Amino acid sequence: MFNKLSLKIGLLFFIFILIIESFLFFILYTNLVNERIEEVMNNLLARGNMHSAVLEDNFDSPTLEHVGLMESASDFAVIITDETGNIIINSDPVEQEMKDAIEHTDYNDMPTEGEIVENRWNKKKYIVADSPITINGKHQGHVFMFAPTNNVKKIVDHLSDQFLVIGMITILLTIITIFILSRFITLPVIKIKEATEQLSKGKNKVELNTERKDELGELSNSITKLSQDLERLRNDRNEFLASISHELRTPLTYIKGYADIISRPDITREEKEEFIIIIREETEQLNVLIKNLFELAKMDKNNFVIHPEKVLLEELLYSLADRIRPAYAEKNITLSVSCPKDIIAFVDSERIQQVLLNILDNARKHSFEGGYVSLEVYETNQVTNIIITDDGEGIPKEDLPKIFDRLYRVEKSRSRKSGGAGLGLAIVKEIIESHGGSVEVLSELGKGTSVTISLRRGNKDE
């Protein structure tokens, strides 16, 4: 139970909010109590000053008796003394605490507007105010007002009871609020946990609330995207395995079939040689396919290493063109190379040749008889661009985004006449990106294709 996230969050919130509320309640309670006590003291002193003002005008027995009679009917007590502290009149019986307050008063330092001489309401029975009587500048006596502290204590106790009730209600509401908030916070987390458990069990399609704009919404979006990616990867894996099975089965079927044929005793020597050539071609086809698969496996494991060096592009491209021209000549295709003499690239020469041979071979296969293929190079401030353009068949618009996918072929029939297993462009993309560059293909069906390879300019030091 105590391992539940909602409980931990709730307890944490409750402790912090309880501390904050207790601190705020203490400050509020203290201020209210002090204000009420201050109000009682101010009223007491004002009442004494009022009697003092009356006695300053008429300091005689009737007035003294009137003041005493007035306070005897109130909750307060009054004692009027002469200038030396002798009691002249009192409204209530004089208690020892009243005498102590009168005797300990410093009459010489008493201000004319009076003051509170005893304010310890929580320890004493009375709060005491002293208002001096001054007639014609001469000190004539004092009006001592006594307010029972029981009234003050009742006020404080009443406030305490109110604060206790309000505090209990506040704590209850806090617990309810925290429970709702913690559930609101943890419920998406629980759903996310359940979704990840489904992913671990192979159920890649999960649905989460992705409309939230907070961190939980971002996490839900990420997990939803992850589930979609896993689903796509599973489909791609199944398609990849099916494609690989097909690509491996085809040459193996040819090899086995022709091997069985040449083992027959009635076959002629010419037929045997022809079938051996076919077996050799299929074996080579199978070897190339397996080699490409190994290349992709190394790329996936990050074991694919390039060895960049300074390469003069003009020499590399013209050497490459000489190697591929005989194949182009068979279809009477013109290959044009244009590259400035001073362009130096920091690349892996062997890998770049692999890339260019793959693209140029694709251009040859998909160009018409008597077609034209150009290879151009130019530089900008940031990149070196290698552009290979043909005027051949072109690529349908819907196929362009997928041509770099593994085993994807525009030729849906998988005709061996068109060649390739759909791995060449995937390897091209990986090699170029390993160099920190990019490759882009533009094409229009029936009008040709343009492949742009962009490599960052620079050298080893940079």
C-alpha positions as CSV (number, residue, x, y, z in Angstrom):
1,M,0.0,0.0,0.0
2,F,2.8,2.5,1.0
3,N,4.5,1.8,-2.3
4,K,1.6,3.4,-4.3
5,L,2.7,6.6,-6.0
6,S,-0.7,8.3,-5.3
7,L,-0.2,7.7,-1.6
8,K,3.3,9.0,-1.6
9,I,2.4,12.1,-3.5
10,G,-0.7,12.6,-1.3
11,L,1.3,12.3,1.9
12,L,4.0,14.6,0.6
13,F,1.5,17.3,-0.4
14,F,-0.4,16.8,2.9
15,I,2.8,17.4,5.0
16,F,3.8,20.5,3.1
17,I,0.3,22.0,3.0
18,L,-0.2,21.2,6.8
19,I,3.0,23.0,7.7
20,I,2.1,26.0,5.5
21,E,-1.5,26.1,6.9
22,S,-0.3,25.7,10.5
23,F,2.1,28.6,10.0
24,L,-0.5,30.8,8.4
25,F,-3.1,29.9,11.1
26,F,-0.7,30.7,13.9
27,I,0.1,34.1,12.4
28,L,-3.7,34.8,11.8
29,Y,-4.6,33.6,15.3
30,T,-1.9,35.6,17.0
31,N,-2.8,38.8,15.1
32,L,-6.5,38.4,15.9
33,V,-5.9,37.8,19.6
34,N,-3.6,40.7,19.8
35,E,-6.0,43.0,18.0
36,R,-8.9,42.0,20.3
37,I,-6.7,42.5,23.4
38,E,-5.5,45.8,22.1
39,E,-9.1,46.8,21.4
40,V,-10.0,46.0,25.1
41,M,-7.1,48.0,26.4
42,N,-7.8,51.0,24.2
43,N,-11.4,51.0,25.2
44,L,-10.4,50.7,28.9
45,L,-7.9,53.6,28.6
46,A,-10.4,55.7,26.7
47,R,-13.0,55.1,29.4
48,G,-10.6,56.1,32.1
49,N,-9.6,59.3,30.2
50,M,-13.2,60.2,29.8
51,H,-13.8,60.0,33.6
52,S,-10.5,61.9,34.2
53,A,-11.7,64.7,31.8
54,V,-15.0,64.9,33.7
55,L,-13.3,65.1,37.1
56,E,-10.9,67.8,35.9
57,D,-13.9,70.0,35.3
58,N,-15.7,69.0,38.5
59,F,-13.5,67.4,41.1
60,D,-16.1,67.2,43.9
61,S,-17.9,64.5,45.8
62,P,-21.1,64.3,43.7
63,T,-19.0,63.8,40.5
64,L,-16.8,61.3,42.2
65,E,-19.8,59.3,43.5
66,H,-21.4,59.5,40.0
67,V,-18.4,58.0,38.4
68,G,-18.3,55.2,41.0
69,L,-22.0,54.6,40.6
70,M,-21.7,54.5,36.8
71,E,-18.9,51.8,36.8
72,S,-20.5,49.7,39.5
73,A,-23.3,48.9,36.9
74,S,-20.7,48.0,34.2
75,D,-18.3,45.1,33.7
76,F,-15.4,47.4,34.7
77,A,-14.2,48.6,38.1
78,V,-12.9,52.1,38.9
79,I,-10.8,53.4,41.8
80,I,-10.1,57.1,42.1
81,T,-7.1,58.2,44.2
82,D,-5.5,61.4,45.2
83,E,-2.1,62.5,43.9
84,T,-0.3,60.2,46.4
85,G,-2.3,57.1,45.7
86,N,-4.8,57.2,48.6
87,I,-8.2,55.8,47.5
88,I,-11.0,58.4,47.4
89,I,-13.7,56.3,45.9
90,N,-14.2,52.8,44.4
91,S,-17.0,51.2,42.4
92,D,-16.3,47.6,43.5
93,P,-14.7,46.0,46.5
94,V,-10.9,46.6,46.4
95,E,-9.0,43.4,46.0
96,Q,-5.3,42.8,46.8
97,E,-4.4,42.8,43.1
98,M,-6.0,46.2,42.7
99,K,-4.0,47.6,45.6
100,D,-0.8,46.1,44.2
101,A,-1.5,47.8,40.8
102,I,-2.1,51.2,42.6
103,E,1.0,50.8,44.8
104,H,3.4,49.9,42.0
105,T,2.4,52.7,39.8
106,D,5.0,55.4,39.2
107,Y,3.0,58.6,39.6
108,N,5.8,60.9,38.7
109,D,6.4,59.4,35.2
110,M,2.7,59.0,34.3
111,P,1.9,60.8,31.0
112,T,-1.1,63.2,31.0
113,E,-2.9,61.0,28.4
114,G,-2.7,58.0,30.7
115,E,-1.4,54.5,30.0
116,I,-2.0,50.8,30.6
117,V,-0.1,49.9,33.8
118,E,-0.9,46.2,33.7
119,N,-1.4,44.2,30.5
120,R,-0.5,40.6,31.5
121,W,-4.0,39.3,30.8
122,N,-3.0,35.7,30.8
123,K,-1.4,35.9,34.3
124,K,-3.4,38.6,36.1
125,K,-7.0,38.9,37.1
126,Y,-7.3,42.5,35.8
127,I,-6.0,44.7,33.0
128,V,-5.3,48.1,34.6
129,A,-5.4,51.6,33.0
130,D,-4.3,54.8,34.8
131,S,-5.6,58.2,33.7
132,P,-4.1,61.1,35.7
133,I,-6.3,64.0,36.9
134,T,-4.6,67.4,36.2
135,I,-6.4,70.6,37.3
136,N,-4.8,73.9,36.3
137,G,-1.5,72.2,35.7
138,K,-1.5,70.6,39.1
139,H,-1.5,66.9,39.7
140,Q,-4.7,66.1,41.7
141,G,-5.3,62.4,41.4
142,H,-5.7,59.3,39.3
143,V,-8.5,57.3,37.7
144,F,-7.7,53.6,37.7
145,M,-9.8,51.4,35.4
146,F,-9.9,47.7,35.9
147,A,-11.1,45.2,33.2
148,P,-11.5,41.6,34.3
149,T,-9.2,39.4,32.2
150,N,-12.0,36.7,32.2
151,N,-13.7,38.6,29.4
152,V,-10.5,38.7,27.4
153,K,-9.9,35.0,28.1
154,K,-13.4,34.2,26.9
155,I,-12.7,36.1,23.7
156,V,-9.4,34.2,23.2
157,D,-11.0,30.9,24.0
158,H,-13.9,31.6,21.5
159,L,-11.3,32.5,18.8
160,S,-9.4,29.3,19.7
161,D,-12.6,27.2,19.3
162,Q,-13.4,28.8,16.0
163,F,-9.9,28.3,14.7
164,L,-10.0,24.7,15.9
165,V,-13.2,24.0,14.0
166,I,-12.0,25.9,10.9
167,G,-8.6,24.0,11.1
168,M,-10.4,20.6,11.2
169,I,-12.6,21.6,8.2
170,T,-9.5,22.9,6.4
171,I,-7.5,19.7,7.0
172,L,-10.5,17.6,5.9
173,L,-10.9,19.7,2.7
174,T,-7.1,19.5,2.2
175,I,-7.1,15.7,2.4
176,I,-10.0,15.5,-0.1
177,T,-8.3,17.9,-2.4
178,I,-5.0,16.2,-2.2
179,F,-6.7,12.8,-2.9
180,I,-8.4,14.2,-6.0
181,L,-5.2,15.9,-7.2
182,S,-3.0,12.9,-6.5
183,R,-5.4,10.7,-8.4
184,F,-5.6,13.2,-11.2
185,I,-1.8,13.2,-11.4
186,T,-1.2,9.5,-10.9
187,L,-4.1,8.1,-13.0
188,P,-2.3,9.0,-16.3
189,V,0.9,7.5,-14.9
190,I,-1.0,4.3,-14.1
191,K,-2.3,4.2,-17.6
192,I,1.1,4.8,-19.0
193,K,2.5,1.9,-16.8
194,E,-0.2,-0.4,-18.2
195,A,0.6,0.7,-21.7
196,T,4.3,0.0,-21.2
197,E,3.4,-3.5,-19.8
198,Q,1.4,-4.1,-23.0
199,L,4.4,-3.1,-25.0
200,S,6.6,-5.5,-23.1
201,K,4.1,-8.3,-23.9
202,G,4.2,-7.6,-27.6
203,K,1.0,-5.6,-27.8
204,N,2.3,-2.7,-29.8
205,K,-0.9,-0.9,-30.3
206,V,-1.7,1.3,-27.3
207,E,-4.0,4.3,-26.9
208,L,-3.2,7.1,-24.4
209,N,-4.6,10.5,-23.9
210,T,-2.3,12.7,-25.9
211,E,-4.4,15.9,-25.6
212,R,-2.7,17.1,-22.4
213,K,-0.2,19.9,-22.8
214,D,2.0,19.1,-19.7
215,E,4.9,16.7,-19.2
216,L,2.5,13.7,-18.8
217,G,0.9,14.6,-22.1
218,E,4.4,14.7,-23.7
219,L,5.2,11.3,-22.1
220,S,1.9,9.9,-23.5
221,N,2.8,11.3,-26.9
222,S,6.2,9.7,-26.7
223,I,4.9,6.3,-25.7
224,T,2.1,6.4,-28.3
225,K,4.7,7.3,-30.9
226,L,6.9,4.5,-29.6
227,S,4.1,2.0,-29.9
228,Q,3.4,3.1,-33.5
229,D,7.1,2.8,-34.3
230,L,7.2,-0.7,-32.8
231,E,4.2,-1.7,-34.8
232,R,5.8,-0.3,-37.9
233,L,9.1,-2.0,-37.1
234,R,7.3,-5.3,-36.6
235,N,5.6,-4.9,-39.9
236,D,8.8,-3.9,-41.6
237,R,10.6,-6.8,-40.0
238,N,8.0,-9.3,-41.2
239,E,8.1,-7.7,-44.7
240,F,11.9,-7.7,-44.6
241,L,12.0,-11.4,-43.7
242,A,9.5,-12.2,-46.4
243,S,11.5,-10.2,-48.9
244,I,14.8,-11.7,-47.8
245,S,13.3,-15.2,-48.1
246,H,12.1,-14.4,-51.6
247,E,15.5,-12.9,-52.6
248,L,17.4,-15.9,-51.2
249,R,15.0,-18.5,-52.5
250,T,15.2,-17.3,-56.1
251,P,18.9,-17.7,-56.7
252,L,19.0,-20.9,-54.6
253,T,16.1,-22.3,-56.7
254,Y,18.0,-21.5,-59.9
255,I,21.2,-23.0,-58.6
256,K,19.5,-26.2,-57.4
257,G,17.4,-26.6,-60.5
258,Y,20.3,-26.1,-63.0
259,A,22.6,-28.3,-60.8
260,D,20.0,-31.1,-61.1
261,I,19.8,-30.6,-64.8
262,I,23.5,-30.7,-65.5
263,S,23.7,-34.0,-63.5
264,R,21.5,-35.7,-66.1
265,P,23.4,-38.1,-68.4
266,D,21.5,-37.0,-71.5
267,I,22.5,-33.3,-71.4
268,T,24.8,-32.0,-74.1
269,R,28.1,-30.3,-73.4
270,E,26.9,-27.0,-74.7
271,E,23.9,-27.0,-72.5
272,K,26.0,-28.0,-69.5
273,E,28.3,-25.0,-70.1
274,E,25.3,-22.7,-70.5
275,F,23.7,-23.9,-67.2
276,I,27.1,-23.6,-65.4
277,I,27.3,-20.0,-66.5
278,I,23.7,-19.4,-65.1
279,I,24.7,-21.1,-61.8
280,R,27.8,-18.9,-61.6
281,E,25.6,-15.8,-62.2
282,E,23.1,-16.8,-59.6
283,T,25.9,-17.5,-57.1
284,E,27.3,-14.1,-57.7
285,Q,23.9,-12.6,-57.3
286,L,23.5,-14.4,-54.0
287,N,27.0,-13.4,-52.9
288,V,26.2,-9.7,-53.6
289,L,22.9,-10.0,-51.7
290,I,24.6,-11.5,-48.6
291,K,27.4,-9.0,-48.8
292,N,24.9,-6.1,-48.8
293,L,23.0,-7.7,-45.9
294,F,26.2,-7.9,-43.9
295,E,26.9,-4.2,-44.7
296,L,23.5,-3.3,-43.3
297,A,23.9,-5.4,-40.3
298,K,27.2,-3.7,-39.5
299,M,25.5,-0.3,-39.9
300,D,22.7,-1.3,-37.5
301,K,25.2,-2.4,-34.9
302,N,27.3,0.8,-35.3
303,N,30.2,-1.3,-36.4
304,F,30.3,0.4,-39.8
305,V,33.5,2.3,-40.0
306,I,34.6,4.8,-42.6
307,H,38.2,5.9,-43.2
308,P,38.1,9.5,-44.6
309,E,41.1,11.0,-46.4
310,K,41.7,13.8,-48.7
311,V,40.5,12.9,-52.2
312,L,40.7,14.8,-55.4
313,L,37.2,14.4,-56.7
314,E,38.1,14.9,-60.4
315,E,40.4,11.9,-60.4
316,L,38.0,9.7,-58.5
317,L,35.1,10.6,-60.8
318,Y,36.9,10.2,-64.1
319,S,38.4,6.9,-63.0
320,L,34.9,5.7,-62.0
321,A,33.5,6.9,-65.4
322,D,36.1,4.9,-67.3
323,R,35.2,1.7,-65.3
324,I,31.5,2.0,-66.1
325,R,31.5,3.3,-69.7
326,P,31.7,-0.2,-71.3
327,A,28.4,-1.1,-69.5
328,Y,26.9,2.2,-70.7
329,A,28.1,1.5,-74.2
330,E,26.0,-1.7,-74.4
331,K,22.8,0.5,-74.3
332,N,24.4,3.3,-76.3
333,I,24.0,5.7,-73.2
334,T,26.2,8.8,-73.1
335,L,27.9,9.5,-69.7
336,S,29.1,13.1,-69.1
337,V,31.3,14.1,-66.2
338,S,31.9,17.7,-65.1
339,C,34.0,18.4,-62.1
340,P,36.3,21.4,-61.3
341,K,40.0,20.4,-60.9
342,D,40.6,21.9,-57.5
343,I,37.8,20.3,-55.4
344,I,39.2,18.2,-52.6
345,A,36.8,16.1,-50.4
346,F,37.6,14.5,-47.0
347,V,35.8,11.2,-47.6
348,D,36.3,7.4,-47.6
349,S,37.3,6.9,-51.3
350,E,36.2,3.3,-51.5
351,R,32.8,3.9,-49.9
352,I,32.1,7.0,-52.1
353,Q,32.9,4.9,-55.1
354,Q,30.4,2.3,-53.9
355,V,27.8,5.0,-53.6
356,L,28.4,6.4,-57.0
357,L,28.6,3.0,-58.7
358,N,25.3,2.1,-57.2
359,I,23.6,5.3,-58.4
360,L,25.2,5.2,-61.8
361,D,24.3,1.5,-62.3
362,N,20.6,2.4,-61.4
363,A,20.7,5.3,-63.9
364,R,22.0,2.9,-66.6
365,K,19.4,0.2,-65.9
366,H,16.5,2.7,-66.0
367,S,17.7,4.7,-69.0
368,F,16.4,4.2,-72.5
369,E,18.6,3.1,-75.4
370,G,20.6,6.1,-76.6
371,G,19.9,8.0,-73.3
372,Y,22.0,10.6,-71.5
373,V,23.5,10.5,-67.9
374,S,25.4,13.4,-66.5
375,L,27.6,13.6,-63.3
376,E,28.3,17.2,-62.1
377,V,30.1,18.6,-59.1
378,Y,29.9,22.1,-57.7
379,E,30.7,23.7,-54.3
380,T,28.9,26.2,-52.0
381,N,30.3,27.8,-48.9
382,Q,29.2,24.8,-46.8
383,V,28.8,21.7,-49.0
384,T,30.1,19.9,-52.0
385,N,27.3,18.7,-54.2
386,I,27.5,15.7,-56.6
387,I,24.5,15.5,-58.9
388,I,23.7,12.5,-61.1
389,T,21.0,13.1,-63.7
390,D,19.4,10.8,-66.2
391,D,16.6,11.2,-68.8
392,G,15.2,7.7,-68.2
393,E,12.0,6.1,-66.9
394,G,11.7,8.2,-63.7
395,I,10.1,7.2,-60.4
396,P,6.4,7.5,-59.6
397,K,5.6,10.2,-57.1
398,E,4.1,7.8,-54.5
399,D,7.3,5.7,-54.5
400,L,9.8,8.5,-54.0
401,P,9.5,8.7,-50.1
402,K,10.2,4.9,-49.9
403,I,13.1,4.3,-52.3
404,F,15.7,4.4,-49.4
405,D,13.7,1.8,-47.4
406,R,15.4,-1.6,-47.3
407,L,14.2,-4.1,-49.9
408,Y,11.8,-1.6,-51.3
409,R,11.7,-1.8,-55.1
410,V,9.7,0.4,-57.5
411,E,9.5,-2.7,-59.7
412,K,6.7,-4.4,-57.7
413,S,7.0,-7.6,-59.8
414,R,10.5,-8.2,-58.5
415,S,11.6,-9.0,-62.0
416,R,15.2,-10.2,-62.0
417,K,15.6,-8.5,-65.3
418,S,15.5,-5.1,-63.6
419,G,18.2,-6.3,-61.2
420,G,18.9,-5.5,-57.6
421,A,17.3,-6.6,-54.3
422,G,16.3,-3.2,-53.0
423,L,19.3,-2.8,-50.7
424,G,21.6,-0.6,-52.8
425,L,19.9,2.8,-52.0
426,A,19.5,1.9,-48.3
427,I,23.3,1.4,-48.2
428,V,23.9,4.6,-50.2
429,K,21.9,6.6,-47.6
430,E,23.7,5.0,-44.7
431,I,27.2,5.7,-46.2
432,I,26.4,9.3,-47.1
433,E,25.0,10.0,-43.6
434,S,28.0,8.3,-42.0
435,H,30.0,11.1,-43.8
436,G,27.7,13.7,-42.2
437,G,26.1,14.4,-45.6
438,S,22.7,13.9,-47.2
439,V,21.2,12.5,-50.3
440,E,18.1,13.7,-52.1
441,V,16.2,12.3,-55.1
442,L,14.0,14.3,-57.5
443,S,12.2,12.4,-60.2
444,E,9.3,12.6,-62.6
445,L,7.8,9.6,-64.3
446,G,8.8,9.3,-67.9
447,K,11.2,12.3,-67.7
448,G,14.1,11.1,-65.6
449,T,15.7,11.2,-62.2
450,S,18.2,13.5,-60.4
451,V,20.2,12.4,-57.3
452,T,22.0,15.0,-55.3
453,I,24.6,14.0,-52.8
454,S,25.7,16.8,-50.4
455,L,28.9,16.4,-48.5
456,R,30.1,18.9,-45.9
457,R,33.2,20.8,-46.9
458,G,36.2,20.7,-44.6
459,N,39.2,18.7,-43.7
460,K,40.4,16.4,-40.9
461,D,41.4,19.3,-38.7
462,E,38.0,20.9,-38.9
